[in-house]
Structure formats: C-alpha cells, structure tokens
Amino acid sequence: MDKVFGLPIGDLLNALAIVFSLCALMLIPAALKNRVLFRMGVRNITRRPAQTGLIVLGLMLATLLISSSLVTGDTMNYSIKKMALEDLGKTDVTVELKNKRTNATTGQTAAEAPVYINEEL
C-alpha cells in the first residue's frame, strides 16, 4: 500500500503531523490562559468514567471500521489487477484484423501478409 486516496503515504503522514502540531500549539496556550474552561472540559472524564469509556470505545471502533475498509479496498484492487495481468500474460498489445483483404500483388490475405502499424496512431 503506497498511496491513500491517490496521495503518497509519507506526504500524507507529514501533512497530518503538521496539522496536529498546529492544533496542539493553538490549544495549549488557550488551556493555560483559561484554566477554568480547561477544567470544565476535562472534569467529566473523572465524573463519568462509563460514559468516557463508551465514547473512547466508539471512536476506536469508528477508526477500526475506516481503516479496515481502506485495507479491504486495497486488497480488492490488488487482487483484480493481479488477475487481469495473469489473464493477459506477457503481451503488451494485442492486434486483431477485423477485415481480411486480399493483397492484389501477392494474392495473400491480410492475415498472412506482414502488417505494419504506424506508431503515431
């Protein structure tokens, strides 16, 4: 798995780390400046441990579902590509003639006569 949503994993990881760092740098000074708001936001963790556990479990389950769907999609993509390449074999291009014409000078049909294809087509 080299790409997620068409983006290289390394670039995506770096971008997400930068976004997380910026968010953390913005929240830390706000928490230090307004300690009352920070305490109000954190106090329910100790007051309602069951609800906190359910919320954390739900977030973990959502993350698991999203990551497993991405892995399943990548596995299906790999399997389909592998089967298609195995069916094609080692051919790059397959050319078939639709109309068999007889060459006027040699009397051979087009399938027997050497056929040249213009590369610009």
C-alpha positions as semicolon CSV with decimal commas, in nm:
position;residue;x (nm);y (nm);z (nm)
1;M;0,000;0,000;0,000
2;D;0,188;0,303;-0,128
3;K;-0,097;0,550;-0,167
4;V;-0,410;0,650;0,021
5;F;-0,670;0,844;-0,178
6;G;-0,410;0,885;-0,452
7;L;-0,159;1,056;-0,220
8;P;0,174;0,902;-0,116
9;I;0,160;0,779;0,244
10;G;0,474;0,967;0,352
11;D;0,344;1,302;0,227
12;L;0,003;1,239;0,385
13;L;0,164;1,145;0,717
14;N;0,378;1,460;0,719
15;A;0,079;1,682;0,639
16;L;-0,132;1,525;0,915
17;A;0,153;1,558;1,167
18;I;0,187;1,928;1,082
19;V;-0,190;1,984;1,118
20;F;-0,193;1,801;1,453
21;S;0,105;2,003;1,578
22;L;-0,059;2,331;1,480
23;C;-0,382;2,234;1,657
24;A;-0,193;2,130;1,970
25;L;0,010;2,452;1,967
26;M;-0,312;2,653;1,946
27;L;-0,488;2,459;2,225
28;I;-0,206;2,458;2,481
29;P;-0,188;2,839;2,519
30;A;-0,569;2,859;2,529
31;A;-0,580;2,597;2,807
32;L;-0,311;2,779;3,006
33;K;-0,483;3,116;2,964
34;N;-0,834;2,995;3,051
35;R;-0,782;2,729;3,317
36;V;-1,150;2,733;3,413
37;L;-1,260;2,635;3,061
38;F;-0,996;2,362;3,050
39;R;-1,110;2,219;3,383
40;M;-1,475;2,228;3,270
41;G;-1,385;2,032;2,962
42;V;-1,179;1,771;3,146
43;R;-1,387;1,725;3,464
44;N;-1,638;1,482;3,311
45;I;-1,360;1,231;3,246
46;T;-1,338;1,153;3,618
47;R;-1,706;1,216;3,697
48;R;-1,849;0,981;3,436
49;P;-1,596;0,708;3,365
50;A;-1,850;0,476;3,197
51;Q;-1,961;0,744;2,951
52;T;-1,599;0,840;2,885
53;G;-1,512;0,477;2,818
54;L;-1,804;0,439;2,578
55;I;-1,701;0,749;2,387
56;V;-1,340;0,631;2,360
57;L;-1,458;0,283;2,256
58;G;-1,687;0,434;1,990
59;L;-1,403;0,645;1,849
60;M;-1,178;0,339;1,840
61;L;-1,446;0,136;1,662
62;A;-1,500;0,410;1,402
63;T;-1,126;0,426;1,337
64;L;-1,116;0,047;1,302
65;L;-1,403;0,047;1,051
66;I;-1,247;0,317;0,836
67;S;-0,901;0,159;0,834
68;S;-1,040;-0,189;0,760
69;S;-1,244;-0,055;0,468
70;L;-0,931;0,108;0,326
71;V;-0,736;-0,218;0,364
72;T;-1,018;-0,418;0,205
73;G;-1,032;-0,177;-0,088
74;D;-0,657;-0,201;-0,142
75;T;-0,669;-0,580;-0,123
76;M;-0,951;-0,598;-0,379
77;N;-0,768;-0,354;-0,606
78;Y;-0,450;-0,564;-0,588
79;S;-0,639;-0,889;-0,650
80;I;-0,825;-0,755;-0,953
81;K;-0,507;-0,612;-1,106
82;K;-0,318;-0,937;-1,042
83;M;-0,590;-1,148;-1,205
84;A;-0,609;-0,916;-1,506
85;L;-0,232;-0,925;-1,554
86;E;-0,226;-1,304;-1,523
87;D;-0,500;-1,333;-1,784
88;L;-0,317;-1,105;-2,027
89;G;0,013;-1,284;-1,986
90;K;0,323;-1,121;-2,124
91;T;0,150;-0,927;-2,403
92;D;0,168;-0,552;-2,417
93;V;-0,060;-0,503;-2,717
94;T;-0,293;-0,741;-2,894
95;V;-0,384;-0,652;-3,253
96;E;-0,660;-0,827;-3,441
97;L;-0,763;-0,766;-3,800
98;K;-1,136;-0,719;-3,850
99;N;-1,144;-0,729;-4,233
100;K;-0,947;-0,988;-4,425
101;R;-0,844;-0,832;-4,754
102;T;-0,650;-0,998;-5,033
103;N;-0,331;-0,826;-5,137
104;A;-0,351;-0,756;-5,512
105;T;0,020;-0,810;-5,580
106;T;0,089;-1,124;-5,375
107;G;-0,257;-1,282;-5,360
108;Q;-0,220;-1,337;-4,983
109;T;-0,490;-1,249;-4,735
110;A;-0,417;-0,973;-4,487
111;A;-0,378;-1,224;-4,205
112;E;-0,094;-1,396;-4,391
113;A;0,074;-1,083;-4,523
114;P;0,303;-0,888;-4,291
115;V;0,116;-0,595;-4,137
116;Y;0,289;-0,278;-4,031
117;I;0,128;-0,043;-3,780
118;N;0,203;0,326;-3,771
119;E;0,336;0,411;-3,422
120;E;0,178;0,756;-3,431
121;L;-0,170;0,609;-3,416
